Structures are given as structure tokens and as C-alpha cells.
């Protein structure tokens, strides 16, 4: 378990983190979201002791020291490989720095390359790989030593949806093995799919912290996806309707002014009739993100 | 310890296969070989033309068999024994078997030696012939003057020229002084070039790591101090490898050419140079380069962009050039106060102290103090930079070099 208490960091006169508190549980995936400059990387750098900070960061009840490095798998935001090495050399070198022996790692390499569907052999030079494949190698280097604390800074960067799914599969596998996983992403769809818990930073402050679904639900199920033969104008005449958006023919997204209005609208529009869609949902993480970041949501 | 070893071995393995190392280690050897081959060939050709190893290229004929036989007996390698009359000699010259022949004539009063040939006479053979006919002429003069044995002996007395030189060498010049001068030149130039190469290798390797952000992954695996010490140790091992390659190559070349007249002739001189270079001056070279390498690592850590990696070592190279030029400029004044002070100052002492040691104008205690200062500096700077290395590598300030340096040390 990773416990962050009153984390505070000031760079010269700029407050990067202010009283940040959250817990990342073992066997859970915690998403750290926020705009650029919100303090996500600073939080990661604090956890990894790259910078000095005020507050407490405890891993399984103690400060992170050199002895814990072998249990950490860290993926930085930017490309971080030695491009003149081969895939095998790169993976072995970084695994040896995690106290793994060549004999332990070498037999696993082919399996990991297959799991991530890397285009290239283990003898291929890193520089000969595409950006996406380099990202996969970085991810393998982060995960192959089976770390207990996994920190992923923008892990989906450079991955297409198919490859993103491969990564999600591995992240879920690590979660099932009991690892504590914390990652940042700007892709709210991925965050929503993966995270058990969510921490949102805004200008160094925690503005959201909790179970992902509970956070979404806390914003109320004010989004209504319906299928009806009514026109958009007819829908706008109904009570409790803030806005109506046509998605495609006879399908609308309605923004309600309160959650309980859904039942009333259901009775008026559907009643005992058949409908192929009537779904009342909370806002997506993307919408919550924009809302919290101060942007207008239609 | 295990991680330190991983860092050392990985850095060493990646650098030893680099083009820069291979060129810097083997190009001087190839160039030395290219220079040595013609010298060796010239030396062999010179020895062959002096008639030491090959068949004689001159013949001797005479109207008096005794005179000819006495010469051949005294200088058996000078003349072709098989040719003993003018006809044979002319044919041999015509056929190119010999370069020429000497015809010795005695008319009872005068000895005449005439050389006939297509090419100049070998100077050694010519001297032998002149000495020989001089002796025979003296004897003939004494006989013609009816001198008795005692008088003839008195007439043969020659003046004596003696030479006494202070050098232990039996050559006619100050071999020791020349050996010192050559040793100092080799020591300073070798140090300068190795230092420039390794400063660049180190700064560039570290700048590339910084640029690629691999350093963040590494710092999540091991401490910055351990990583820094590992890097520097690997580079030091690389330097020792290169010096080792030079020493082993030198020994092999020396042994292979042990029979070469040029080496035999200069054996004592070569030994003097080798003795001057090995030992304490070599230690200074290694320690000096390590100190500069450490500073190059700092320069590499301060680059802003990966594309600036090749310029990273510039500040250290500049300091090295200044030290190199100063040591050259003041080489003629090794006893000056400035020279003495510089031989204790780290970054300069590696250039200045070896000169004083080779010249023999410094005591062992002074050398020890200078080495201790250098070693303490290396250890202190390594410790200080090792502690700040994380900050130096992780800071990404875009200001001037000095501000980046300050920010790196302040990085928290």
C-alpha cells in the first residue's frame, strides 16, 4: 500500500503540490489525472525520491529507500531507452538493476515480446523499432521484474487502441497479482476502464479522490440517452431539461437539471411503450475532468 | 555492490565497442606501424649496403698477390674472394654481380689503389682500403729509407685524440637529456590526447542518457551516487585498457624488432625513455585523466538537449587546453616558482609534476604531497558530485552553463 500524506512541494515561488493526500491500495489501480502542470509528474517524482518534499510518503508503512527500488516498476512519460542496445540487452540491463539475474530474465523475454506483439526480434536494435514498439519495450522493462509498486506516467502514449488493449490486459494481470498500480493519463476512457480509484489534481490540489464509480455517481445521473419519435423541439418543452443533443436519427442525449427527473420523463416519453434505449447515466470522467478543470460542458 | 558491478560492466562493454574507443586505441598503433615499417626497411637496407649481412659488392685485384691476400685476411667481409684478376672483375661489373673493383698496384715506391665501378664505393670498405694502403705505404717507405725496426716504429707513431664526456653513455651527445625531453613530450601529449578523448566520451555518454530520460528509470532502480561511481569506474577501466593496449603493443613491437639494428643502436636511449614514462608519471597521467573525466560527467549532465551532447565536454576541454599550453610554455623553466606551484594544483599538476619528475628536480616527499592532493581532490569531487548527481541529471533549466550548474547543485 502506498500512502501519501500532506504532500507539499514548492519550486522556487511556485507551489507544485499542496497538501496532497491519497492512498493507493495493493491489488488496486489508482488513476492520477489532471491538466498539464497539475502536479502529476511531481507526485511521481516525490514517490520515487527524485526530489525533496514536505509530507509523508510511505510504502507498506515505511519511507521508500534504496531497498525498495527492486519492487518498483517506473515508466516515465518520455521515451527512455538506450537506442543503440538490442531489445534483449536493454531488457536485461534494466532488469539486472532491479537485482534480477540474466538467468531469471532471459527465458522470459520471448514470452513478453509475444504478449505485447512487438514487431521485431530480441536481437533488433531499439533504434530500428517504431515509436509504438519502443513504448512496448519500455513497458516490458517496467513490468518484467514483477514489481509490487507500478508507476506509469502516460503509459498509453504512442499506442493505438489495439495495443492499448494489450497494455490494459497486462495492467489487469499485475493487479490480479496484487501489485499496487498508479498511473496518469489524459485519456479518460482508459482511466474509466482501468481505475478502481481516482485522484484528480488541479494546480497542485486534490480536487477529486475516491472510488471511480462513486465519484461519477456523486455528480448525479443527469445524462439521459433516449430513443424516441419526438423531435428535439418537442423534447425541449419538457420540464427539467437543460439541453438536448441529437446523436443520430431519433436518438438524443438529454441533460437533466436533476437526477430524479429521469423517472418523470420516462413516464411521459415511454410509459408502457417499447423503446430500444432509455439510459440514465452519470457524467463521463472526461466531462468531470473538464468540469473540474473549469471548462464549460454543454 | 551487485548493481554497481552491473553499471560498471554495462558501461565498459558499451564503450569498448564504440567507434570512438576503437579509433582512439588502435589508430595511433596503426599510424606508429605505418611510420615504423619504412624506418625498419631503411635501417635494414642501410645495414645491407654496409655489407654486414650480404655478399660483398666489391672485388680486389693486385699485381702482388701478397698485398691482396693480406687485405682479404684482415677484412674478410669486404671483398668478393672469388674474383682475383682484372678480367674476372670487369666481367663481374659488367654483369652487375658487383658494383666495382679496386686495383692495387705496387711499383716498389708507391702504392696505388684505383676504384673502377658503376656505383660509388661503400664508405666503410673505402676507409678500410685507405687505412690498409696507408699502412703498406709506410712499410714500403721505411724499407726504401733503409730504416731499422726501431726507426720504422718511431716513424709509425700516430697522434692520439682522447675524448672524455660526463655522460655514462658512450655516444658523443647528451643522450640522457634527449631522453628526458622526448619522455616529457610523449607524456604531456599522450595525456592531452587521451584526456580530450575521454572527456568527450564521458560527457557525450552522459548527455545522451540525460536526453533520453533513461536516467529516470535508472534512478528508480539504484542511487545516483552508485550510478555515478559506476560510470566513472567504468571509464577509468577503459582508460587503463587503452594504456594497457599501448604498453602491450609496445612490448610486442619491441620484442619483434629486438634484432633491428636501429633498436640495438638505441637500446640505452629507449630504455631511458621507457623508465621515464612508466611509474609515477604514468600514475599522474591516469589520475589526471580521471579528474577531468569526473568534471566532464558534470558537463554532460548539464546539457539541455540531447543534440548538444557533442558540445558537452567543451568547458573541460578548454581547461585542459589551457593547462597543456601553460605546461608547454613553461617547460624550459621547471624550477620557476610558477611551475612548482602548478605541480601541486589539481587539473594542472598532472601536466606539470611529471615534467619535474622526469627532469629529476623534485624530491619524493613533494611528489607524495602532490599525489595526495590529487587523490583527495578526486575522492572529494566524486563524493560531492555523486551526491548532487541526481539534481544535475534531473534539472532541465535552459539558462547559461553556470546557472544550470548552480541549479543542478541546488536541485531538491
Interface residues (C-beta under 8 A of the other chain):
Chain A: X45 X48 X50 X51 X52 X66 X69 X70 X72 X74 X75 X76 X78 X79 X80 X81 X82 X83 X84 X85 X93 X94 X96 X97 X98 X99 X141 X142 X151
Chain B: X2 X3 X6 X7 X10 X14 X209 X212 X213 X214 X215 X216 X217 X218 X219 X220 X221 X222 X223 X390 X394 X411 X412
